[in-house]
Amino acid sequence: MSFLRGGATPAGGVNQERLEMAVNEMDMITDVFNRIVSSCHNKCISTRYAEGDLNKGESVCIDRCVAKYFEVNKKVGEKMQAAGANASAGG
């Protein structure tokens, strides 16, 4: 993946715009991941660590929290796409 850090691609050049888009997308994905970890950890895991592993309740809570986060993210994305389509169709 040296082409992501300014190296040449086998075709001979780097498309700077595509590189910036890829870096921005990675930044957004990393941000979403960090927010999920922080939010679900605060919600589901006690600050008093009694065991080295998650107990069943914590594990179920984490699974549900992450699933809800992705479901809401999906619904918000669909609403934003619909709003964008309506805005561009309306003029």
N, CA, C and O atoms as a GROMACS GRO file, in nm:
protein
  364
    1MET      N    1   0.082  -0.120   0.000
    1MET     CA    2   0.000   0.000   0.000
    1MET      C    3   0.086   0.125   0.000
    1MET      O    4   0.045   0.228   0.055
    2SER      N    5   0.202   0.119  -0.060
    2SER     CA    6   0.288   0.236  -0.062
    2SER      C    7   0.227   0.351  -0.140
    2SER      O    8   0.263   0.466  -0.117
    3PHE      N    9   0.135   0.322  -0.231
    3PHE     CA   10   0.073   0.429  -0.308
    3PHE      C   11  -0.011   0.522  -0.221
    3PHE      O   12  -0.037   0.635  -0.261
    4LEU      N   13  -0.054   0.476  -0.102
    4LEU     CA   14  -0.130   0.562  -0.013
    4LEU      C   15  -0.041   0.666   0.055
    4LEU      O   16  -0.090   0.768   0.103
    5ARG      N   17   0.086   0.642   0.058
    5ARG     CA   18   0.179   0.734   0.124
    5ARG      C   19   0.263   0.812   0.022
    5ARG      O   20   0.369   0.863   0.057
    6GLY      N   21   0.217   0.820  -0.100
    6GLY     CA   22   0.286   0.903  -0.198
    6GLY      C   23   0.369   0.827  -0.298
    6GLY      O   24   0.429   0.889  -0.386
    7GLY      N   25   0.374   0.694  -0.291
    7GLY     CA   26   0.448   0.615  -0.389
    7GLY      C   27   0.372   0.606  -0.519
    7GLY      O   28   0.258   0.652  -0.529
    8ALA      N   29   0.434   0.548  -0.617
    8ALA     CA   30   0.371   0.536  -0.749
    8ALA      C   31   0.289   0.409  -0.756
    8ALA      O   32   0.322   0.308  -0.693
    9THR      N   33   0.182   0.414  -0.831
    9THR     CA   34   0.102   0.296  -0.858
    9THR      C   35   0.165   0.222  -0.975
    9THR      O   36   0.247   0.280  -1.046
   10PRO      N   37   0.129   0.096  -0.998
   10PRO     CA   38   0.182   0.025  -1.114
   10PRO      C   39   0.151   0.096  -1.246
   10PRO      O   40   0.225   0.080  -1.342
   11ALA      N   41   0.044   0.173  -1.252
   11ALA     CA   42   0.008   0.245  -1.374
   11ALA      C   43   0.098   0.367  -1.395
   11ALA      O   44   0.098   0.424  -1.504
   12GLY      N   45   0.175   0.407  -1.294
   12GLY     CA   46   0.270   0.514  -1.312
   12GLY      C   47   0.237   0.645  -1.244
   12GLY      O   48   0.319   0.737  -1.249
   13GLY      N   49   0.123   0.660  -1.179
   13GLY     CA   50   0.090   0.786  -1.115
   13GLY      C   51  -0.008   0.769  -1.002
   13GLY      O   52  -0.067   0.662  -0.984
   14VAL      N   53  -0.025   0.875  -0.927
   14VAL     CA   54  -0.118   0.874  -0.815
   14VAL      C   55  -0.227   0.976  -0.844
   14VAL      O   56  -0.198   1.092  -0.875
   15ASN      N   57  -0.349   0.933  -0.832
   15ASN     CA   58  -0.461   1.026  -0.846
   15ASN      C   59  -0.480   1.091  -0.710
   15ASN      O   60  -0.534   1.029  -0.618
   16GLN      N   61  -0.438   1.214  -0.696
   16GLN     CA   62  -0.438   1.284  -0.567
   16GLN      C   63  -0.579   1.296  -0.509
   16GLN      O   64  -0.597   1.283  -0.388
   17GLU      N   65  -0.676   1.322  -0.594
   17GLU     CA   66  -0.814   1.336  -0.547
   17GLU      C   67  -0.866   1.205  -0.487
   17GLU      O   68  -0.929   1.205  -0.382
   18ARG      N   69  -0.839   1.095  -0.555
   18ARG     CA   70  -0.882   0.965  -0.503
   18ARG      C   71  -0.810   0.930  -0.374
   18ARG      O   72  -0.868   0.870  -0.284
   19LEU      N   73  -0.683   0.966  -0.367
   19LEU     CA   74  -0.606   0.943  -0.246
   19LEU      C   75  -0.665   1.020  -0.129
   19LEU      O   76  -0.680   0.965  -0.020
   20GLU      N   77  -0.698   1.147  -0.150
   20GLU     CA   78  -0.760   1.228  -0.044
   20GLU      C   79  -0.894   1.170  -0.002
   20GLU      O   80  -0.926   1.168   0.117
   21MET      N   81  -0.973   1.124  -0.099
   21MET     CA   82  -1.103   1.065  -0.067
   21MET      C   83  -1.084   0.939   0.018
   21MET      O   84  -1.159   0.917   0.113
   22ALA      N   85  -0.985   0.856  -0.016
   22ALA     CA   86  -0.959   0.734   0.061
   22ALA      C   87  -0.914   0.767   0.202
   22ALA      O   88  -0.958   0.704   0.298
   23VAL      N   89  -0.828   0.866   0.216
   23VAL     CA   90  -0.780   0.906   0.349
   23VAL      C   91  -0.895   0.962   0.431
   23VAL      O   92  -0.908   0.930   0.550
   24ASN      N   93  -0.980   1.046   0.371
   24ASN     CA   94  -1.096   1.101   0.442
   24ASN      C   95  -1.191   0.991   0.484
   24ASN      O   96  -1.245   0.994   0.595
   25GLU      N   97  -1.213   0.892   0.397
   25GLU     CA   98  -1.302   0.782   0.432
   25GLU      C   99  -1.245   0.701   0.548
   25GLU      O  100  -1.319   0.661   0.637
   26MET      N  101  -1.115   0.676   0.547
   26MET     CA  102  -1.052   0.605   0.658
   26MET      C  103  -1.065   0.684   0.788
   26MET      O  104  -1.088   0.625   0.894
   27ASP      N  105  -1.049   0.815   0.781
   27ASP     CA  106  -1.065   0.899   0.900
   27ASP      C  107  -1.207   0.890   0.954
   27ASP      O  108  -1.228   0.881   1.075
   28MET      N  109  -1.306   0.891   0.864
   28MET     CA  110  -1.446   0.881   0.908
   28MET      C  111  -1.475   0.745   0.969
   28MET      O  112  -1.543   0.736   1.071
   29ILE      N  113  -1.424   0.639   0.908
   29ILE     CA  114  -1.446   0.504   0.960
   29ILE      C  115  -1.382   0.491   1.098
   29ILE      O  116  -1.441   0.432   1.189
   30THR      N  117  -1.262   0.544   1.112
   30THR     CA  118  -1.193   0.539   1.241
   30THR      C  119  -1.270   0.616   1.347
   30THR      O  120  -1.281   0.572   1.461
   31ASP      N  121  -1.325   0.732   1.310
   31ASP     CA  122  -1.404   0.813   1.402
   31ASP      C  123  -1.529   0.738   1.448
   31ASP      O  124  -1.561   0.737   1.566
   32VAL      N  125  -1.600   0.676   1.354
   32VAL     CA  126  -1.720   0.599   1.388
   32VAL      C  127  -1.684   0.484   1.481
   32VAL      O  128  -1.752   0.461   1.581
   33PHE      N  129  -1.577   0.412   1.449
   33PHE     CA  130  -1.534   0.301   1.533
   33PHE      C  131  -1.503   0.349   1.674
   33PHE      O  132  -1.546   0.288   1.772
   34ASN      N  133  -1.429   0.458   1.686
   34ASN     CA  134  -1.393   0.510   1.818
   34ASN      C  135  -1.516   0.555   1.897
   34ASN      O  136  -1.522   0.537   2.018
   35ARG      N  137  -1.614   0.614   1.828
   35ARG     CA  138  -1.736   0.655   1.897
   35ARG      C  139  -1.817   0.535   1.944
   35ARG      O  140  -1.874   0.537   2.053
   36ILE      N  141  -1.823   0.430   1.862
   36ILE     CA  142  -1.893   0.308   1.902
   36ILE      C  143  -1.826   0.248   2.025
   36ILE      O  144  -1.893   0.214   2.122
   37VAL      N  145  -1.695   0.235   2.020
   37VAL     CA  146  -1.622   0.177   2.133
   37VAL      C  147  -1.647   0.257   2.260
   37VAL      O  148  -1.678   0.200   2.365
   38SER      N  149  -1.633   0.388   2.252
   38SER     CA  150  -1.650   0.473   2.369
   38SER      C  151  -1.792   0.466   2.423
   38SER      O  152  -1.813   0.446   2.543
   39SER      N  153  -1.890   0.483   2.334
   39SER     CA  154  -2.029   0.486   2.376
   39SER      C  155  -2.073   0.353   2.436
   39SER      O  156  -2.132   0.349   2.545
   40CYS      N  157  -2.045   0.244   2.366
   40CYS     CA  158  -2.089   0.113   2.414
   40CYS      C  159  -2.011   0.068   2.538
   40CYS      O  160  -2.066   0.001   2.625
   41HIS      N  161  -1.884   0.105   2.547
   41HIS     CA  162  -1.805   0.072   2.666
   41HIS      C  163  -1.863   0.143   2.788
   41HIS      O  164  -1.881   0.082   2.893
   42ASN      N  165  -1.890   0.273   2.773
   42ASN     CA  166  -1.946   0.350   2.885
   42ASN      C  167  -2.083   0.297   2.926
   42ASN      O  168  -2.116   0.297   3.045
   43LYS      N  169  -2.162   0.252   2.830
   43LYS     CA  170  -2.297   0.206   2.859
   43LYS      C  171  -2.298   0.065   2.920
   43LYS      O  172  -2.378   0.037   3.008
   44CYS      N  173  -2.210  -0.022   2.873
   44CYS     CA  174  -2.223  -0.164   2.903
   44CYS      C  175  -2.124  -0.221   3.003
   44CYS      O  176  -2.148  -0.328   3.060
   45ILE      N  177  -2.014  -0.155   3.025
   45ILE     CA  178  -1.909  -0.214   3.108
   45ILE      C  179  -1.886  -0.129   3.232
   45ILE      O  180  -1.861  -0.009   3.223
   46SER      N  181  -1.896  -0.193   3.345
   46SER     CA  182  -1.877  -0.126   3.473
   46SER      C  183  -1.734  -0.075   3.485
   46SER      O  184  -1.641  -0.134   3.431
   47THR      N  185  -1.718   0.035   3.556
   47THR     CA  186  -1.583   0.089   3.577
   47THR      C  187  -1.505   0.007   3.680
   47THR      O  188  -1.384   0.022   3.693
   48ARG      N  189  -1.574  -0.078   3.750
   48ARG     CA  190  -1.508  -0.169   3.845
   48ARG      C  191  -1.483  -0.301   3.773
   48ARG      O  192  -1.572  -0.386   3.766
   49TYR      N  193  -1.364  -0.318   3.721
   49TYR     CA  194  -1.331  -0.440   3.648
   49TYR      C  195  -1.307  -0.553   3.748
   49TYR      O  196  -1.211  -0.550   3.824
   50ALA      N  197  -1.397  -0.652   3.747
   50ALA     CA  198  -1.385  -0.764   3.839
   50ALA      C  199  -1.326  -0.886   3.769
   50ALA      O  200  -1.269  -0.973   3.834
   51GLU      N  201  -1.339  -0.892   3.637
   51GLU     CA  202  -1.292  -1.008   3.562
   51GLU      C  203  -1.212  -0.961   3.441
   51GLU      O  204  -1.225  -0.847   3.396
   52GLY      N  205  -1.129  -1.049   3.390
   52GLY     CA  206  -1.049  -1.017   3.272
   52GLY      C  207  -1.128  -1.022   3.143
   52GLY      O  208  -1.090  -0.958   3.044
   53ASP      N  209  -1.237  -1.097   3.142
   53ASP     CA  210  -1.320  -1.112   3.022
   53ASP      C  211  -1.457  -1.051   3.047
   53ASP      O  212  -1.496  -1.027   3.161
   54LEU      N  213  -1.528  -1.026   2.937
   54LEU     CA  214  -1.666  -0.978   2.950
   54LEU      C  215  -1.752  -1.088   3.007
   54LEU      O  216  -1.738  -1.205   2.971
   55ASN      N  217  -1.844  -1.051   3.097
   55ASN     CA  218  -1.941  -1.150   3.141
   55ASN      C  219  -2.055  -1.154   3.039
   55ASN      O  220  -2.057  -1.074   2.946
   56LYS      N  221  -2.148  -1.246   3.056
   56LYS     CA  222  -2.254  -1.264   2.957
   56LYS      C  223  -2.337  -1.137   2.939
   56LYS      O  224  -2.369  -1.100   2.826
   57GLY      N  225  -2.373  -1.072   3.048
   57GLY     CA  226  -2.454  -0.950   3.040
   57GLY      C  227  -2.383  -0.839   2.965
   57GLY      O  228  -2.444  -0.770   2.883
   58GLU      N  229  -2.254  -0.822   2.992
   58GLU     CA  230  -2.176  -0.720   2.922
   58GLU      C  231  -2.165  -0.752   2.774
   58GLU      O  232  -2.176  -0.663   2.689
   59SER      N  233  -2.142  -0.877   2.743
   59SER     CA  234  -2.129  -0.920   2.604
   59SER      C  235  -2.257  -0.897   2.525
   59SER      O  236  -2.254  -0.847   2.413
   60VAL      N  237  -2.371  -0.933   2.585
   60VAL     CA  238  -2.500  -0.912   2.520
   60VAL      C  239  -2.526  -0.763   2.501
   60VAL      O  240  -2.573  -0.720   2.396
   61CYS      N  241  -2.495  -0.683   2.603
   61CYS     CA  242  -2.514  -0.538   2.596
   61CYS      C  243  -2.429  -0.478   2.483
   61CYS      O  244  -2.478  -0.396   2.406
   62ILE      N  245  -2.304  -0.519   2.474
   62ILE     CA  246  -2.215  -0.469   2.368
   62ILE      C  247  -2.271  -0.507   2.232
   62ILE      O  248  -2.276  -0.422   2.142
   63ASP      N  249  -2.315  -0.633   2.215
   63ASP     CA  250  -2.372  -0.677   2.086
   63ASP      C  251  -2.491  -0.592   2.047
   63ASP      O  252  -2.502  -0.548   1.933
   64ARG      N  253  -2.580  -0.569   2.142
   64ARG     CA  254  -2.701  -0.490   2.113
   64ARG      C  255  -2.666  -0.344   2.085
   64ARG      O  256  -2.724  -0.282   1.996
   65CYS      N  257  -2.574  -0.290   2.162
   65CYS     CA  258  -2.534  -0.150   2.145
   65CYS      C  259  -2.476  -0.128   2.005
   65CYS      O  260  -2.513  -0.032   1.937
   66VAL      N  261  -2.386  -0.215   1.964
   66VAL     CA  262  -2.324  -0.201   1.832
   66VAL      C  263  -2.429  -0.219   1.722
   66VAL      O  264  -2.429  -0.145   1.624
   67ALA      N  265  -2.518  -0.317   1.738
   67ALA     CA  266  -2.623  -0.339   1.639
   67ALA      C  267  -2.714  -0.217   1.626
   67ALA      O  268  -2.749  -0.176   1.516
   68LYS      N  269  -2.752  -0.158   1.740
   68LYS     CA  270  -2.836  -0.038   1.737
   68LYS      C  271  -2.763   0.079   1.671
   68LYS      O  272  -2.822   0.155   1.594
   69TYR      N  273  -2.636   0.093   1.702
   69TYR     CA  274  -2.556   0.201   1.644
   69TYR      C  275  -2.556   0.191   1.491
   69TYR      O  276  -2.577   0.290   1.422
   70PHE      N  277  -2.533   0.070   1.440
   70PHE     CA  278  -2.531   0.051   1.294
   70PHE      C  279  -2.669   0.067   1.233
   70PHE      O  280  -2.682   0.119   1.122
   71GLU      N  281  -2.772   0.022   1.303
   71GLU     CA  282  -2.909   0.038   1.251
   71GLU      C  283  -2.946   0.185   1.240
   71GLU      O  284  -3.001   0.228   1.139
   72VAL      N  285  -2.915   0.262   1.343
   72VAL     CA  286  -2.944   0.406   1.339
   72VAL      C  287  -2.861   0.473   1.230
   72VAL      O  288  -2.911   0.558   1.157
   73ASN      N  289  -2.734   0.435   1.220
   73ASN     CA  290  -2.648   0.492   1.117
   73ASN      C  291  -2.705   0.464   0.978
   73ASN      O  292  -2.702   0.551   0.890
   74LYS      N  293  -2.756   0.344   0.957
   74LYS     CA  294  -2.816   0.307   0.828
   74LYS      C  295  -2.940   0.392   0.800
   74LYS      O  296  -2.956   0.444   0.689
   75LYS      N  297  -3.026   0.407   0.900
   75LYS     CA  298  -3.149   0.485   0.882
   75LYS      C  299  -3.118   0.633   0.856
   75LYS      O  300  -3.182   0.695   0.771
   76VAL      N  301  -3.022   0.688   0.928
   76VAL     CA  302  -2.984   0.827   0.906
   76VAL      C  303  -2.928   0.844   0.766
   76VAL      O  304  -2.960   0.942   0.698
   77GLY      N  305  -2.846   0.751   0.722
   77GLY     CA  306  -2.790   0.757   0.587
   77GLY      C  307  -2.899   0.752   0.480
   77GLY      O  308  -2.892   0.826   0.382
   78GLU      N  309  -2.999   0.666   0.501
   78GLU     CA  310  -3.110   0.657   0.405
   78GLU      C  311  -3.189   0.787   0.400
   78GLU      O  312  -3.226   0.834   0.293
   79LYS      N  313  -3.214   0.846   0.517
   79LYS     CA  314  -3.287   0.974   0.523
   79LYS      C  315  -3.207   1.085   0.454
   79LYS      O  316  -3.264   1.167   0.382
   80MET      N  317  -3.077   1.087   0.476
   80MET     CA  318  -2.994   1.190   0.414
   80MET      C  319  -2.989   1.173   0.262
   80MET      O  320  -2.991   1.272   0.189
   81GLN      N  321  -2.984   1.048   0.216
   81GLN     CA  322  -2.986   1.024   0.071
   81GLN      C  323  -3.118   1.069   0.011
   81GLN      O  324  -3.120   1.130  -0.096
   82ALA      N  325  -3.228   1.038   0.080
   82ALA     CA  326  -3.359   1.079   0.031
   82ALA      C  327  -3.370   1.232   0.028
   82ALA      O  328  -3.422   1.289  -0.068
   83ALA      N  329  -3.320   1.297   0.132
   83ALA     CA  330  -3.325   1.443   0.137
   83ALA      C  331  -3.238   1.503   0.026
   83ALA      O  332  -3.277   1.602  -0.037
   84GLY      N  333  -3.123   1.444   0.001
   84GLY     CA  334  -3.037   1.491  -0.106
   84GLY      C  335  -3.099   1.471  -0.243
   84GLY      O  336  -3.087   1.556  -0.330
   85ALA      N  337  -3.167   1.357  -0.262
   85ALA     CA  338  -3.234   1.330  -0.389
   85ALA      C  339  -3.350   1.428  -0.410
   85ALA      O  340  -3.371   1.477  -0.521
   86ASN      N  341  -3.424   1.456  -0.303
   86ASN     CA  342  -3.535   1.552  -0.313
   86ASN      C  343  -3.484   1.692  -0.342
   86ASN      O  344  -3.545   1.766  -0.420
   87ALA      N  345  -3.374   1.729  -0.280
   87ALA     CA  346  -3.317   1.863  -0.301
   87ALA      C  347  -3.268   1.879  -0.445
   87ALA      O  348  -3.289   1.984  -0.507
   88SER      N  349  -3.202   1.776  -0.498
   88SER     CA  350  -3.152   1.788  -0.635
   88SER      C  351  -3.264   1.775  -0.738
   88SER      O  352  -3.254   1.831  -0.847
   89ALA      N  353  -3.370   1.704  -0.704
   89ALA     CA  354  -3.485   1.692  -0.796
   89ALA      C  355  -3.568   1.820  -0.795
   89ALA      O  356  -3.628   1.858  -0.895
   90GLY      N  357  -3.570   1.887  -0.679
   90GLY     CA  358  -3.649   2.009  -0.665
   90GLY      C  359  -3.582   2.132  -0.723
   90GLY      O  360  -3.648   2.235  -0.742
   91GLY      N  361  -3.455   2.125  -0.750
   91GLY     CA  362  -3.391   2.239  -0.815
   91GLY      C  363  -3.282   2.290  -0.737
   91GLY      O  364  -3.218   2.386  -0.777
   0.00000   0.00000   0.00000
